[in-house]
Amino acid sequence: MRASTGERIWVAVLVERGFVSEIEAYRDEASARRREQAWRRRMNPDYDETGLCDVIVNESRMKHRSHRLRSEAQDTSSRVSRVCTRRSRT
């Protein structure tokens, strides 16, 4: 696998009752973890989940993909969500 030259961002995801309700991106892991912890304090552990994952943003590829179709963007987001670490409050 090639080494990446892009910028790393951290994405925090909140799923409430099976639906993604909030997605936030951060430049550093500590800020993303703090947001995830804040969500976990107020979420219902029986129905809700949080996830945190890192994403490498490659500027050269973003220029070519800026006009993607909406369905392609949704397919990409579902692939990213499978990679994210899921956490539920227990």
ChimeraX attribute file (.defattr): number of C-alpha atoms within 10 A of each C-alpha:
attribute: neighborCount
match mode: 1-to-1
recipient: residues
	/A:1	3
	/A:2	4
	/A:3	5
	/A:4	10
	/A:5	10
	/A:6	13
	/A:7	11
	/A:8	16
	/A:9	16
	/A:10	19
	/A:11	23
	/A:12	24
	/A:13	24
	/A:14	24
	/A:15	19
	/A:16	17
	/A:17	13
	/A:18	10
	/A:19	10
	/A:20	13
	/A:21	10
	/A:22	12
	/A:23	13
	/A:24	13
	/A:25	17
	/A:26	16
	/A:27	13
	/A:28	13
	/A:29	17
	/A:30	11
	/A:31	14
	/A:32	23
	/A:33	17
	/A:34	12
	/A:35	17
	/A:36	21
	/A:37	14
	/A:38	11
	/A:39	20
	/A:40	19
	/A:41	10
	/A:42	10
	/A:43	19
	/A:44	15
	/A:45	15
	/A:46	11
	/A:47	12
	/A:48	20
	/A:49	23
	/A:50	25
	/A:51	21
	/A:52	24
	/A:53	19
	/A:54	20
	/A:55	16
	/A:56	12
	/A:57	14
	/A:58	13
	/A:59	11
	/A:60	9
	/A:61	10
	/A:62	10
	/A:63	9
	/A:64	9
	/A:65	10
	/A:66	8
	/A:67	9
	/A:68	9
	/A:69	9
	/A:70	9
	/A:71	9
	/A:72	9
	/A:73	13
	/A:74	11
	/A:75	10
	/A:76	11
	/A:77	11
	/A:78	10
	/A:79	11
	/A:80	14
	/A:81	15
	/A:82	11
	/A:83	13
	/A:84	17
	/A:85	13
	/A:86	15
	/A:87	15
	/A:88	15
	/A:89	16
	/A:90	7
